[in-house]
Amino acid sequence: MNGAIVNFRRSRHSQKFTHLIIKPEGVSAKDKAEALVGKDVTWKNPKGKNKIEIKGKIASVHGNKGCVRVIFEKGLPGQALGTKVQIL
């Protein structure tokens, strides 16, 4: 299953670079997103000669429209916003 990176998890004055909000494809409700909690997520660098792969895990549901919060082992660059991730 694939998903798209929506945004970093943030507050009014700061943002967390290892926590991201993901919108999985085909998931539009909170109850379907709860089934994804605990699954692994992989982000691959789509451009560049260095093939970087960063792994993370779905921590919880974010909101009522099916988005999930993912905690990655390493911070993602700002260019990752809008790119695809693979949910394993």
Residue pairs with C-beta under 8 A, 6 or more apart in sequence:
1 24
1 25
1 26
1 86
1 87
2 24
2 25
2 84
2 85
2 86
2 87
3 22
3 23
3 24
3 25
3 41
3 68
3 84
3 85
3 86
3 87
4 22
4 23
4 25
4 82
4 83
4 84
4 85
5 20
5 21
5 22
5 43
5 76
5 80
5 81
5 82
5 83
5 84
5 85
6 20
6 21
6 22
6 23
6 67
6 81
7 20
7 21
7 81
8 15
8 16
8 17
8 19
8 20
8 21
8 81
9 15
9 16
9 19
9 20
9 21
9 62
9 69
10 16
17 75
17 76
18 56
18 71
18 72
18 73
18 74
18 75
18 76
19 59
19 69
19 70
19 71
19 72
20 56
20 69
20 70
20 72
20 76
20 80
21 62
21 67
21 68
21 69
21 70
22 41
22 58
22 67
22 68
22 69
22 70
22 85
22 87
23 66
23 67
24 33
24 36
24 66
24 67
24 68
24 87
27 33
27 36
27 66
28 65
28 66
29 64
29 65
29 66
30 61
30 63
30 64
30 65
30 66
32 66
33 61
33 66
33 67
33 68
34 61
36 58
36 68
36 87
37 58
37 59
37 60
37 61
37 68
38 57
38 58
39 57
39 58
39 87
39 88
40 55
40 56
40 57
40 58
40 87
40 88
41 55
41 56
41 57
41 58
41 70
41 72
41 85
41 86
41 87
41 88
42 53
42 54
42 55
42 56
42 85
42 86
42 88
43 53
43 54
43 55
43 56
43 72
43 76
43 80
43 83
43 85
43 86
44 51
44 52
44 53
44 86
45 51
45 52
45 53
46 83
46 84
47 79
54 72
54 73
54 74
54 76
55 72
55 73
56 70
56 71
56 72
56 73
57 70
57 71
58 68
58 69
58 70
58 87
59 68
59 69
59 70
59 71
60 68
60 69
61 67
61 68
61 69
62 68
62 69
70 85
